[in-house]
């Protein structure tokens, strides 16, 4: 209990002094992180927990949201459903050489998939609400904001305002898609609208080189659309391993996506033929849909945080310490709104650590080492640990790189010309595996297991001593015994 009170910063406060709060915890934002924090806080002994969220709709705005948040309603889940849908077209083509007689014309019903997608996110929205109810968490539908170090205000759907006091306030409002400030920007859509288009576009121009851009490029191309992908760098997916980025780019082109590296858009113009996207090279691309996938910003504008003294960074993200506490001791923040690692499982981790710290008597810091992630382009990319570039930058000694590029067994029959690539980064002195990457079918499913190995500090020798599953692509991770290259990293000279 002493540890709990120390983290609360209220050593010596009596039960009577605490009783004047309406809630032990009030959470603003019922996405994955906020729901996790609310539920676990209740389980750890918080007597009264409240949470507020904007009303549900698939397309978000400043006054629209929904319990479940971005991931469930307009992010990871509906995106993955569309990826599955887009994968069937090429799979049906590949099936011909496996003996399946497929008609020349294969019809795709976009509206049916959209309906099924919406049904699923409505189902999940209901599940999240039940999870809160079963945990004894009081849900308010409306817009929440902070009006004091221990006070929140909820504006309900009818405009009435409710004010409550809380011993702890948690900000978990996530992030929102951004639009670049170019003429005609209102003609474009973001990922929110892309998941709910009334009609399947025939031609799409996408601006952006991140995971959202390449995922939607794969989705629409898989469904038969012409796709032009414009991005500022030489390769898409800045921040990932360069060798893997090259393979992703090659696979995207192999699937028929038109890549425009070192290219941005300067203007959008409505024409009789569609939307004309003008590039900074003077090229004109006419499309049914233009998607801006140019990043997301922390969702803090309407929270009134400046007025109560909560510090924000230049991007508008909430500044927090290693326990997710803000500059105001009673106010905390987790998830994308803090702009640390913007992944749903990371928000879940942060929510769990918050609940343990504040109500479980177990001060817990989120551990951001070896966080696996995936880009669900087709085929997908998944990584854990350090890229080759990161390993070199951080190295104190030589780095060993092991790589394997091969034609998956399935492709040898289907005839698809698409390589799978795998990579391990190893510390030459300790033999510890520092990073792993894979681009190819089932990469995310395979990388989750590799992530456990890296979290346990596995060595390359332990990988090598593991018996592979044959025949599988995954076995390649335990049979890459020949060093592709050794990178010498100079150690600083001393006078000793």
Buried (B, 14 or more C-beta within 10 A) or exposed (E): EEEBEEBBEBEEEEEEEEEEBBBBBBBBBBBBBBBBBBBBBBBBEBBBBBBBBBBBBBBBEEEBBBBBBBBBBBBBBBBBBBBBBBBBBBBBBBBEEEEEEEEEEEEBEBEEBBEEBBEBBBEBBEEBBEBBEEBBBBBBBBBBBBBBBBBBBBBBEEEEEBEBBBBBBBBBBBBBBEBBEBEBBEBBBBBBBBBBBEEBBEBBBBBBBBBBBBBBBBBBBBBBBBBBBBBBEEBBBEEBBBBBBBBBBBBBEEBEBBBBBEBBBBBBBEEEEBBBBBBEEEEEBBBBBBBBBBBBBBBBBEBBBEEBEBEBEEEBBBBBEEBBBBBBEBBBBBBBBBBBBBBBBBBBBBBBBBBBBBBBBBBBEBEEEBBBBBBBBBBBBBBBBBBBBBBBEEBEEBBBBBBBBEEBEBBEEBEBEBBBBBBBBBBBEEBBBBBBBBBBBBBBEBBEEBBEBBBEEBBBEBBBEBEEEEEEBBEBBBBBEEEBEEBEBEEEEEEE
